[in-house]
Structure formats: C-alpha cells, structure tokens
Amino acid sequence: MKDGSDFLIYLDYAATTPIDEEALDVFSQASRKFFGNASSLHDIGSEAARLLDMSRQQLAEMLNIKKEGIIFTSGGSESNMLAIDTFIASKPSWQNHLIVSSTEHASLANFVAKLEQEGFEVTYLRHLEDGRVDIEHLQECMSEKTCLVIVQHVNSEIGVIQPIEQISEIVRKHQAFFHVDCVQSFAKLPLGKIAASCDGLSVSSHKVYGPKGTGAVIFPDIHRLKASVPNITHEYGFRPGTVDVPGIASFVTAAKKLADIMEDERKRISTLRMQLIQRLTGTKIDFQIIEAKSEQLPHILALTFAGLQGQYIMLELNQKGFAVSTGSACQIGKQDPSKTMMAIGKSEDEAHQFVRLSFGKNTTADDIHKLADCIEEIAASR
C-alpha cells in the first residue's frame, strides 16, 4: 500500500487537508510552552487559558459572534452530535420531531437514525435535481412538534450550496432550532450571515489545513440553550473533557490563513475547475457534471462516467499517482451507492459511476492537465 507521500497529486481535499506549516509550528510550540490544563488555577494553567481565550476570540471574530458561543470539540462529527443533544435538551419532551435533509454527513445521519429508533419522529427532506433541498417540502413538514431542522451548508459529495437564509426564515416562524453543518464551507465561503441565520453550526480543523482531532460547534445564542449533561465544568458547561489548547491554537491559525485568501482562492479554483471541464469536454469521454448551476462550491467537482464504475476510475487514478474519491470518506468500505446521488434522483448505476474531485491550495493547472490526460487514457482503455 502506498503512503500519502507517494501520491504525486492530491485531489481529495474534501476528505482532509495536509496541515499548514505555520499551523504545525504553532501546534509544536504550544505543546511545549502551553501544555497546562486550561482549567487549572496555577500559572501554567492560566497561560494555557489565555491562549485558549485568544483562539476563541479570533474564531468568534471570523464568524462575527460573541466568543462565549464557541464550544471547542474533537471535530465536525462530535460537533454535530453535541449540537443535536443540546437542542433536544433545550426543548420540552413533547417537541420530538426532527427534520433532516436526506444528504447529511454520516455523523448526523447515523445519530438521527439512533434517535428515530428511540422514539423521535424524523422527516427526511426531499431534494431537487441539482441537490438543493425542496423548500416546499420543508414548509409542509414543519409543525408545532418540530424541535430541530438540520441542513448541511455545502454537500461534501457534490458541493451544492444550500439556501440557508431562506430555510432559516421558515424555521424561525415555527420557533424550532436550526443546525447547519458548515464543515465543507468554513473558510471557503463567508459565514457571517449563516451564523446569524442558525442556532448552531459545526466546523472542523482538518478541512482547513489544521490538525485532526479539533473542531467547534458554534451556538450564536448560547444563553438560550441548556447543556445536555449537567454539572460539566469545561467549555461553558457544554462539553466535558480537558481542552486541547495546542490543537485549537493550530486550528485557528490555519483557519485564519485560509479565510484571508478566501476570495482569491475561490476564483483560482473556479478557473482550475473550468479548465478541467473544458479539457474533458474536448475528448470522447461520456461524462456528466453533477452540480447546481448557480449555488456551487467550486472546490468540489462531482462527475459520472458512462459505462465506468467510479471505484474503478479511482483505483486506476491511484495507480497513476492521483488521490481522488468516490464520495464521502466516511463511506469507504461500503458498497452502497452514493446517498447524495440517490437523493437527487440518479439511478443506482449512475450513483456507482460517481467520482469526486476536490481541489485545494496546492492544486495547480499542471495537475489539472495531467489529470485530464490520465482520465482520457483510462476511459480509452475500457
């Protein structure tokens, strides 16, 4: 098996990103100099607490919220589950109806499925052909029993951007909570308006060139919420466990760097995306782009190739030195077709033909040209 260093060209940034060198240096220095428990009362603990507070303030400024609304976690998955537990704890028990989009990340979908088995009423939202949620269906589903609505901001498989502000208007009329998974959009799209439109949002470090094992759930109006477990002393009483201060400092460093080049990077990656599409269009390859024409994150390019299994293309590209994906990293090892592809009305055959390319700050035009050549070669060999 190849290790990551053997890959010539990495095109799976939606799964994870290489850690930024400056963020790695921050992690190393903080691990040596700020190793104390931020909850300890001695000077070493106080130094760690100051670094933690500074990191929290910097992240809050990125989202235009108060720092008290940021709860640091181990990553996006824990953030999603902690958010659900918190919102359920903050509503009366008779409000046991959850509305969830049909294309959520496994951390949400699996947790909601568990709640459904425990007696919660769950409605799964329909999706339009371009991947956006069906707003009319959402309006039909809302009721006085609705506790929580969950919709991912950017889909990790096809990159569609959901109309979060429009959804928020509907949810708030019914006084339900609204949670948004922003793992794929954080530091790639402005999130100030999103934070103002929802009751919770999740972000993750390793998607923005920070270390793995760190993330945050953001509660803009945390004073309205009740912790799901009483008597917790860490993270304003919402999350137990000693806080990973070096990881958090590294995470925020990486996130700020990426956010600072957000617009330039979006334009650059949009250009690379179009270059690849144009190259493939000029060949005899029978392919389809799965995207929303107007609301699309350019960093993710979902393709299907007629007559070719996505897994076959992925493995062939792997042999040629490219790291790509056939969907969410959390689905690896499963033979089921892409959940997102099925939700937007694609056939099972089309879902199995799915390949996801995701671009990042190290992706170059030369990478794109080499990739197009290899895809053409793979298609011609069948």
TAZI-V607912 format. One line per field, one symbol per residue. ss: DSSP state (2 for helix, 1 for strand, 0 for the rest). burial: b if it has 24 or more other C-alpha atoms within 12 Angstrom, else e. A space follows every 50 residues. Layout:
ss = ???
burial = ???
This chain:
ss = 00022200110100000000222222222222200000000022222222 22222222222220002221111002222222222222200000001111 10000222222222222000111110100000102222222000011111 00010000011002222222222000111110000100100222222001 11110000000000111100022200000000002220000000222222 22222222220222222222222222222220000011110000010001 11111000022222222220011010002220000000222220000222 22011111000000222222222222222200
burial = eeeeeeebbbbbbbbbbbbbebbbebbeebeeebbbbbbeeeeeeebbbb bbbebbbbbbebbbbbbbbbbbbbbbbbbbbbbbbbbbbbbeeebbbbbb bbbbbbbbbebbbeeeeeebbbbbbbbbebbbbbbeebbebbbebbbbbb bbbbbbbbbbbbbbbbbbebbbebebbbbbbbbbbbbbbbbbebbbbbbb bbbbbbbbbbbbbbbbbbbbbbeebbbeeeeeebbbbbbbebbbbbbbbb bbbbbbbbbeebeebbeebbebbebbbebbeeeebebebbbbeeebbbbb bbbbbeebbbbbbbebbbebbbbbbbbbebeeeeeebbbbbbbbebeeeb bbbbbbbbbbbbbbbebbebbbebbbebbeee
